[in-house]
C-alpha cells in the first residue's frame, strides 16, 4: 500500500473527523493546536537594583501576547489560561558602572518558588556587563499557575547595579509558549 502526503491547508476538502471531537481545520493545525498562549516582553529602560538581592525583572514592553496572559504593568507574570507544558525563557543583562560585576544570574519562578537558574560567575569582577540566558519546561494548570522572571547580580565594589533595558529593542527579555504534545 502506497502512502502519500497531503497538505492539511489545501489537500483536504469537506469535514475532517478528529479523534478529540473537533472538525475545525485552520492554518494547517487541527482544532487550533498551536503554541499558544504565548508572549514575549522586554525591559524598556534600565532597572536599578541592589546587589545580591533576588529582584523581579519588570519586562514592561510586550512584543506579543497572544491571549493577554502576561501582566506587563504590575505583577510582571505570565498566567496562562490553558493547561499544559510551557517552554519558559529569559535573558538577563546585568551591569555595574564601576566594571566590578562578579556574577549575573537569571532565574525563573513558578508560583513564587525558583524552578530554574543559570549561574554565571565572572571571576574577579573585571567586567562591566554580562548577558545570561535561562530556560525551563514547566507544567501549568491553566487557572492559577504563573511564572515570573527574577535576576540577581553581585559586585566587588559599590556602584549602581542595574538590569539593562532599552526602548528600541529586546535586550533583557522574558517569554513563554505552550508546547504542543
Sine and cosine of phi, psi and omega as CSV:
sin_phi,cos_phi,sin_psi,cos_psi,sin_omega,cos_omega
0.00,0.00,0.79,-0.62,0.01,-1.00
-1.00,0.03,0.65,-0.76,0.04,-1.00
-0.94,-0.34,0.76,-0.65,0.04,-1.00
-0.87,-0.49,0.52,-0.85,0.01,-1.00
-0.99,0.16,0.58,-0.81,0.05,-1.00
-0.79,-0.62,0.79,-0.61,0.06,-1.00
-0.98,0.22,0.84,-0.54,-0.10,-0.99
-0.90,0.43,-0.50,0.87,-0.07,-1.00
-0.99,0.16,-0.34,0.94,-0.04,-1.00
-0.73,-0.69,-0.31,0.95,-0.14,-0.99
-1.00,-0.04,0.04,1.00,-0.03,-1.00
-0.79,-0.61,0.70,-0.72,0.08,-1.00
-0.85,-0.53,0.39,-0.92,0.02,-1.00
1.00,0.09,-0.40,-0.92,-0.04,-1.00
-0.99,-0.14,0.75,-0.67,0.00,-1.00
-0.96,-0.27,0.92,-0.38,0.02,-1.00
-0.94,0.35,0.67,-0.74,-0.04,-1.00
-0.82,-0.57,0.66,-0.75,-0.10,-0.99
-0.84,0.54,-0.53,0.85,-0.05,-1.00
-1.00,0.01,0.29,0.96,0.14,-0.99
0.99,-0.11,-0.06,1.00,-0.05,-1.00
-0.98,-0.18,0.31,-0.95,0.05,-1.00
-0.74,-0.68,0.21,0.98,-0.09,-1.00
-1.00,0.05,0.78,-0.62,0.02,-1.00
-0.84,-0.54,0.92,-0.38,-0.05,-1.00
-0.71,-0.70,0.78,-0.62,0.10,-0.99
0.80,0.61,0.50,0.87,0.05,-1.00
1.00,0.08,-0.01,1.00,0.01,-1.00
-0.91,-0.41,0.72,-0.70,0.02,-1.00
-0.99,0.16,0.77,-0.64,0.01,-1.00
0.82,0.57,0.51,0.86,0.08,-1.00
0.94,0.34,0.40,0.92,0.03,-1.00
-0.92,0.39,1.00,0.05,0.03,-1.00
-0.80,-0.60,0.13,-0.99,-0.06,-1.00
-0.99,0.14,0.83,0.55,0.05,-1.00
-0.77,-0.64,0.45,-0.89,0.07,1.00
-0.90,0.44,0.46,-0.89,0.01,-1.00
-0.45,-0.89,0.45,-0.89,0.07,-1.00
-0.42,-0.91,0.34,-0.94,0.19,-0.98
-0.55,-0.83,0.79,-0.62,-0.01,-1.00
-0.68,-0.74,0.37,-0.93,0.03,-1.00
-0.65,-0.76,0.26,-0.97,0.01,-1.00
-0.99,0.15,0.86,-0.52,-0.13,-0.99
-1.00,0.07,-0.21,0.98,0.04,-1.00
-0.44,-0.90,0.29,-0.96,0.02,-1.00
-0.85,0.53,0.61,-0.79,0.05,-1.00
-0.91,-0.41,0.94,-0.33,0.03,-1.00
-0.93,0.36,0.65,-0.76,-0.04,-1.00
-0.66,-0.75,0.10,-0.99,0.12,-0.99
-0.98,-0.22,0.60,-0.80,0.00,-1.00
-0.89,0.45,0.61,-0.79,0.10,-0.99
0.90,0.43,0.39,0.92,0.02,-1.00
-0.87,-0.49,0.83,-0.56,0.10,-1.00
-0.89,0.45,0.87,-0.50,-0.13,-0.99
-0.80,-0.60,0.72,-0.70,0.05,-1.00
-0.93,0.37,0.76,-0.65,0.03,-1.00
-0.99,0.10,0.80,-0.60,-0.13,-0.99
-0.99,-0.12,0.94,0.35,0.04,-1.00
-0.93,0.36,0.97,-0.24,-0.19,-0.98
-0.95,-0.31,-0.06,1.00,-0.01,-1.00
-0.91,-0.41,0.91,-0.42,-0.01,-1.00
-1.00,0.09,0.74,-0.67,0.18,-0.98
-0.99,0.11,-0.69,0.72,0.14,-0.99
-0.41,-0.91,0.42,-0.91,0.05,-1.00
-0.45,-0.89,1.00,-0.02,-0.21,-0.98
-0.87,0.50,-0.55,0.84,-0.10,-1.00
-0.81,-0.58,0.30,0.95,0.00,-1.00
0.82,0.57,0.71,0.70,-0.03,-1.00
-0.98,-0.22,-0.10,0.99,0.01,-1.00
-0.97,-0.25,0.78,-0.62,0.05,-1.00
-1.00,-0.04,0.95,-0.30,-0.07,-1.00
-0.98,-0.18,0.27,0.96,-0.05,-1.00
-0.74,-0.67,-0.38,0.92,-0.02,-1.00
-0.78,-0.62,-0.85,0.52,-0.06,-1.00
-1.00,-0.09,-0.30,0.95,0.00,-1.00
0.77,0.64,0.79,0.61,-0.01,-1.00
-0.70,-0.71,0.42,-0.91,0.02,-1.00
-0.96,-0.29,0.87,-0.49,0.00,-1.00
-0.83,-0.56,1.00,0.05,-0.07,-1.00
-0.93,0.37,0.54,-0.84,-0.03,-1.00
-0.99,-0.14,0.13,0.99,0.04,-1.00
-0.81,-0.58,0.78,-0.62,0.01,-1.00
-0.94,0.35,0.51,-0.86,0.06,-1.00
0.45,-0.89,-0.14,-0.99,0.05,-1.00
-1.00,-0.05,0.67,-0.74,-0.04,-1.00
-0.80,-0.60,0.67,-0.74,0.16,-0.99
-1.00,0.00,0.87,-0.49,-0.05,-1.00
-0.89,-0.46,0.70,-0.71,-0.05,-1.00
-0.62,-0.79,0.40,-0.92,0.03,-1.00
-0.43,-0.90,0.59,-0.81,0.11,-0.99
-0.85,-0.52,0.81,-0.59,0.00,-1.00
-0.90,-0.44,0.77,-0.64,0.17,-0.98
-0.92,-0.39,0.94,-0.33,0.03,-1.00
-0.99,-0.14,0.56,-0.83,-0.07,-1.00
-0.57,-0.82,0.53,-0.85,0.07,-1.00
-0.66,-0.75,0.81,-0.58,-0.18,-0.98
-0.91,0.42,-0.32,0.95,-0.05,-1.00
-0.99,-0.17,0.28,0.96,0.02,-1.00
0.85,0.53,0.65,0.76,-0.02,-1.00
-0.79,-0.62,0.52,0.86,0.01,-1.00
-0.92,0.40,0.75,-0.66,-0.02,-1.00
-0.97,-0.23,-0.71,0.70,0.12,-0.99
-0.49,-0.87,0.34,-0.94,0.00,-1.00
-0.62,-0.78,0.94,-0.34,-0.14,-0.99
-0.84,-0.55,0.90,-0.44,0.15,-0.99
-1.00,0.07,0.53,-0.85,-0.01,-1.00
-0.67,-0.74,0.55,-0.84,0.12,-0.99
-0.92,-0.39,0.76,-0.65,0.04,-1.00
-0.93,-0.36,0.60,-0.80,0.15,-0.99
-0.86,-0.50,0.82,-0.57,0.02,-1.00
0.77,0.63,0.62,0.79,0.08,-1.00
1.00,0.02,-0.01,1.00,0.00,-1.00
-0.86,-0.51,0.63,-0.77,-0.01,-1.00
-0.92,0.40,0.75,-0.66,0.04,-1.00
-0.86,-0.51,-0.22,0.97,0.03,-1.00
-0.38,-0.93,0.57,-0.82,0.03,-1.00
-0.46,-0.89,0.58,-0.81,0.19,-0.98
-0.92,-0.39,0.76,-0.65,-0.01,-1.00
-0.96,-0.28,0.86,-0.52,-0.01,-1.00
-0.82,-0.58,1.00,0.02,0.04,-1.00
-1.00,0.08,0.79,-0.61,-0.08,-1.00
-1.00,0.02,-0.44,0.90,0.01,-1.00
0.90,-0.45,-0.83,-0.56,-0.10,-1.00
-0.99,0.13,0.13,0.99,0.13,-0.99
0.99,0.17,0.64,0.77,0.00,-1.00
-0.99,-0.16,0.48,0.88,-0.08,-1.00
-0.81,-0.58,0.55,-0.83,-0.01,-1.00
-1.00,0.08,-0.67,0.74,-0.03,-1.00
-0.52,-0.85,0.36,-0.93,-0.03,-1.00
-0.49,-0.87,0.73,-0.68,0.11,-0.99
-0.99,-0.16,0.58,-0.81,-0.03,-1.00
-0.61,-0.79,0.57,-0.82,-0.04,-1.00
-0.83,-0.56,0.61,-0.80,0.08,-1.00
-0.64,-0.76,0.56,-0.83,0.08,-1.00
-0.51,-0.86,0.37,-0.93,-0.02,-1.00
-0.32,-0.95,0.42,-0.91,0.15,-0.99
-0.97,-0.23,0.80,-0.60,0.00,-1.00
-0.79,-0.62,0.52,-0.85,0.13,-0.99
-1.00,0.07,0.73,-0.68,0.01,-1.00
-0.83,-0.56,0.65,-0.76,-0.10,-1.00
-1.00,0.09,-0.16,0.99,0.04,-1.00
0.99,0.12,0.05,1.00,0.03,-1.00
-0.78,-0.62,-0.91,0.42,-0.13,-0.99
-0.93,-0.37,-0.25,0.97,-0.01,-1.00
-0.93,0.37,0.61,-0.80,0.04,-1.00
-0.57,-0.82,0.38,-0.92,0.09,-1.00
-0.82,-0.57,0.50,-0.87,0.00,-1.00
-0.68,-0.74,0.33,-0.95,-0.01,-1.00
-0.92,-0.40,0.85,-0.52,0.07,-1.00
-0.87,-0.50,0.34,-0.94,0.08,-1.00
-0.57,-0.82,0.36,-0.93,0.09,-1.00
-0.56,-0.83,0.68,-0.73,0.14,-0.99
-0.79,-0.61,0.43,-0.90,0.03,-1.00
-0.78,-0.63,0.47,-0.88,-0.06,-1.00
-0.73,-0.68,0.21,-0.98,0.08,-1.00
-0.99,-0.15,-0.51,0.86,-0.03,-1.00
-0.77,-0.64,0.65,-0.76,-0.03,-1.00
-0.90,0.44,0.64,-0.77,0.06,-1.00
-0.16,-0.99,-0.23,-0.97,0.03,-1.00
-1.00,-0.02,0.91,-0.41,0.06,-1.00
-1.00,-0.01,0.55,-0.83,-0.03,-1.00
-0.40,-0.92,0.40,-0.92,0.27,-0.96
-1.00,-0.06,0.72,-0.70,-0.13,-0.99
-1.00,0.02,0.78,-0.63,0.05,-1.00
-0.67,-0.75,0.35,-0.94,0.05,-1.00
-0.55,-0.83,0.50,-0.87,-0.03,-1.00
-0.98,0.18,-0.17,0.99,-0.12,-0.99
-0.98,-0.20,-0.34,0.94,0.04,-1.00
-0.31,-0.95,0.18,-0.98,-0.10,-0.99
-0.99,0.15,0.91,-0.41,0.11,-0.99
-0.92,-0.39,-0.99,0.17,0.15,-0.99
-0.98,0.22,0.86,-0.51,-0.15,-0.99
-0.56,-0.83,0.27,-0.96,-0.08,-1.00
-0.55,-0.84,0.67,-0.74,0.02,-1.00
-0.32,-0.95,0.17,-0.99,0.02,-1.00
-0.29,-0.96,0.39,-0.92,0.13,-0.99
-0.44,-0.90,0.47,-0.88,0.02,-1.00
-0.96,0.29,0.69,-0.72,0.04,-1.00
-1.00,0.00,0.76,-0.65,0.07,-1.00
-0.97,0.23,0.85,-0.52,-0.02,-1.00
-0.87,-0.49,0.00,0.00,0.00,0.00
